Amino acid sequence: MSRNGQSAVFLPELIQPDRTIGARRFDFSRRVAVMAIINRTPDSFHDRGATFQLARAVEAAEQAVADGADWLDIGGMPFGRGPEIPVAEEIDRVAPVIEAARAKTDAVISVDTFRAEVAEAALAAGADVVNDTSGLKDPELAPVVAKTGAGLVVTHSLAGPRVEHPKPTYDDVVGEVAAFLRDRVAQALAAGVDPGNIVIDPGHDLNKNTYHSLEITRRLSEIAAIGYPLLVAVSNKDFIGEIEDRPQHDRLEGTLAVTAACVLQGARIVRVHDVRATVAAVRTIEAVLGFREPLAPRHNL
């Protein structure tokens, strides 16, 4: 861990912090990227199909960029319980959105999938990154990423998407998540994925209960210390709702608070539903950390 010279916050040394992802450049030692969630699914846990229609999904992608998103994460099958859809149907859901978004923006585009065939089709359609919430359960996924030179998000989960899992238990959730991520990163590297293309995600709430997700948040710096840019996906999740017993669509304040806590411990990509509010929050945190200058400093000057 190294101390940033302009703040009292201890931040991790990052593996290749200055990265070009697609057409955009990020210095993750001084920048937080806001990733907008675009779900082309009828049963996503938050929007419940609001962007399932192609036109609505494309419109949501355009609005997210207008609201300041650096990154669009496009998915065709939720992680949570429910029927697994055929590969061809998942491709039909994500590829047209990716193609339409790529024609209109240079923002980073990732595909939220754990299947190599879907990843390959999405990359061909214009995606830059594969966001795999399964932790490389498909052995063909990392080779596809390596072959195309794409980015890869390696996420901790025990069972993977759409799979029932018994009540999760851990002896030390943070230690076990960190060990898992190190192991799966090693697998990706062995498959030929460039270390400068790897991002890690501890998987808040994925096969974890509220106490597990809170412990991960409290000790997130231990996971950030692995050294790869750290993505957190906490937006409107159940552990945030359970803190104050808030319903699904009344969790923005809690989401922003947890997001801030994560950024202060090294998170450098935040995956969110509420783009405009999150952009304002993370740009403010960047200024507090000394990463950016205020846009309009006038008070008492």
Salt bridges, closest charged atoms under 4 A:
ASP18 OD2 - ARG25 NH2 2.49
ASP43 OD2 - ARG162 NH2 2.62
GLU62 OE2 - LYS104 NZ 2.75
ASP70 OD1 - ARG31 NH2 2.59
ASP70 OD2 - ARG283 NH2 3.08
ASP73 OD2 - ARG271 NE 2.74
GLU84 OE2 - ARG115 NH2 3.03
GLU89 OE2 - ARG93 NH2 2.87
GLU90 OE1 - ARG115 NH1 2.73
ASP106 OD1 - ARG24 NH2 2.87
ASP112 OD2 - ARG271 NH2 3.35
GLU120 OE2 - LYS147 NZ 2.71
ASP128 OD2 - ARG102 NH2 2.69
GLU164 OE1 - ARG81 NE 3.29
ASP172 OD1 - ARG219 NH1 3.04
ASP183 OD2 - ARG184 NE 3.24
GLU215 OE1 - ARG218 NH2 2.97
GLU215 OE2 - ARG219 NH1 3.00
GLU222 OE2 - ARG219 NE 2.79
ASP238 OD1 - ARG251 NH1 3.31
GLU244 OE1 - ARG246 NH2 3.35
ASP250 OD1 - ARG246 NH1 3.36
GLU253 OE1 - ARG246 NH1 3.68
GLU286 OE2 - ARG31 NE 3.91
GLU286 OE2 - ARG283 NH1 3.02
GLU286 OE1 - ARG292 NE 2.77
